[in-house]
Amino acid sequence: MVTDHDHRPGGFDADHCRACAQETGLLHHYHRVQREEDTLRAAQRSAWRARSLATWALCSSGASILLAAIALATN
């Protein structure tokens, strides 16, 4: 156990004290959590992009149907 550093319970920052994190086995966990958070943010960005593209496709198809109906009505 590391005795050189005093950390309050539950107040641990793996980037601040890598020696403590390595000794307590938290460094691997910290990096895994960081990767999972990065993956989640990337998934949220992809979902937002897909939603905006789907909205655009829905609006353009609605406009196309409206133009087709107008073209049929005028002929």
N, C-alpha and C positions, 0 to 999 in steps of 0.2 A: 504494500500500500504506500502511496506517495504521502510523505509528511511535509514536503517543502511548500506545498500550496494549500491554502485554506479556501475552500469553496463552501458557500452556504448550501444546505441540502436542497436539491432540485434546481439550483441555479448554476448550471454547468454549461459552458460554451466550448465546444470541441475545437473551434478555430483559435480560441484564445490560449488554451493550454493543451497542446497535442500530447505532451508527455503523460498527463493525467488521463487523457482520453484513451491513449494506447494501453496504459496499465489497467484501466478499469474495463477495457473491452468495448468502450462506447464509440470509438472512432469509426469502426466498421458500420455500426448502427447509424451513426450520424451521417455518413456518406450515403448509405442506403436510403435514408429518409430524404436527403437532399435530391437524390436521383428520382425518387418517387414523386416529390413535389415538382421537379422539373418536367417529368412525364405528364403529370396532371395539368400543369399550365399549358403544355403543348397540346394536349387533348382538348382543353377548353378553347384554345385558339383555333384548332381545326374545326371544332363543333360550331364556333361562332362564324367562321368562314363558310362552312357548309350551310348554315342557316341563312346567311345573307345571300348566298348563291341560289338557294332554293326559293327565297322570297323574290329575287329578281326573275327567276324562271317562271314562277307563278304569275307575277305581274305581266311579264311579256306574253305568256300564253293567253292570259285574259284579254290583253289588248289585241292579240291576233284573232281571237274568237269574235271580239266586238267588231273589228274591221271586216271579217268575213261575213258577219251578219249584215253589216251596212252594205257591203258589196252585193249580197243577195237581194236585199230590199230595194236597191236602186236599179237593178236590172230587170 
